[in-house]
Amino acid sequence: MLTRETEALVSLSDGTQVSARLVIGADGRASPVREALGIGARTTRYGQKALAFAVAHDLPHANVSTEVHR
């Protein structure tokens, strides 16, 4: 990525170059966009794990889900 006063020139993974007035670095924890712009990040470890899953059942629940956090 090359930044200028009025635009950013971004090279995509397929070699295509794109010019834009605004670049949003919504590309994850190890953001190449953030790194290219020299924007630092801080990581905080909470010592927790998470599970994500979908469950189906026969009883009606009115679209209510209860979550328990510690």
C-alpha positions as CSV (number, residue, x, y, z in Angstrom):
1,M,0.0,0.0,0.0
2,L,1.2,3.5,-0.9
3,T,-0.5,6.5,0.7
4,R,-0.6,9.9,-0.8
5,E,-2.3,13.2,0.1
6,T,-5.5,12.4,-1.8
7,E,-5.5,8.7,-2.2
8,A,-4.1,5.3,-1.3
9,L,-2.8,2.9,-4.0
10,V,-3.4,-0.7,-2.9
11,S,-2.0,-3.8,-4.5
12,L,-4.4,-6.8,-4.2
13,S,-3.2,-10.4,-3.9
14,D,-3.9,-11.0,-7.6
15,G,-1.6,-8.1,-8.6
16,T,-4.4,-5.7,-9.4
17,Q,-3.9,-2.2,-8.2
18,V,-6.7,-0.1,-6.8
19,S,-6.8,3.6,-6.0
20,A,-9.1,4.8,-3.2
21,R,-9.7,7.9,-1.1
22,L,-10.5,5.8,1.9
23,V,-9.0,2.4,3.0
24,I,-10.6,0.5,5.9
25,G,-8.5,-2.1,7.6
26,A,-11.2,-4.6,8.6
27,D,-9.0,-7.5,7.8
28,G,-8.5,-9.2,11.2
29,R,-6.1,-9.4,14.1
30,A,-3.0,-9.6,11.9
31,S,-4.1,-6.8,9.6
32,P,-1.8,-6.2,6.7
33,V,-3.5,-2.8,6.2
34,R,-2.8,-1.7,9.8
35,E,0.8,-3.0,9.6
36,A,1.4,-1.2,6.3
37,L,0.2,2.1,7.8
38,G,2.3,1.6,11.0
39,I,-0.7,1.5,13.3
40,G,0.1,-0.5,16.4
41,A,-2.1,-2.9,18.2
42,R,-2.2,-4.3,21.8
43,T,-3.4,-7.8,22.6
44,T,-4.9,-8.8,26.0
45,R,-5.2,-12.5,26.9
46,Y,-8.0,-13.3,29.2
47,G,-7.2,-17.1,29.6
48,Q,-10.6,-18.1,28.3
49,K,-11.8,-20.3,25.5
50,A,-15.0,-20.0,23.5
51,L,-17.3,-22.4,21.6
52,A,-19.7,-21.3,18.9
53,F,-22.4,-23.7,17.6
54,A,-26.0,-23.9,16.4
55,V,-28.5,-26.1,18.3
56,A,-31.9,-27.2,17.1
57,H,-34.6,-28.7,19.4
58,D,-38.3,-29.6,19.4
59,L,-39.5,-27.4,22.2
60,P,-40.7,-23.8,21.4
61,H,-38.5,-21.1,22.9
62,A,-39.8,-17.8,21.4
63,N,-36.4,-17.1,19.8
64,V,-34.8,-16.6,23.3
65,S,-31.3,-17.8,24.1
66,T,-29.8,-17.7,27.5
67,E,-26.0,-17.3,27.8
68,V,-24.0,-17.7,31.0
69,H,-20.6,-15.9,31.3
70,R,-18.1,-16.0,34.1
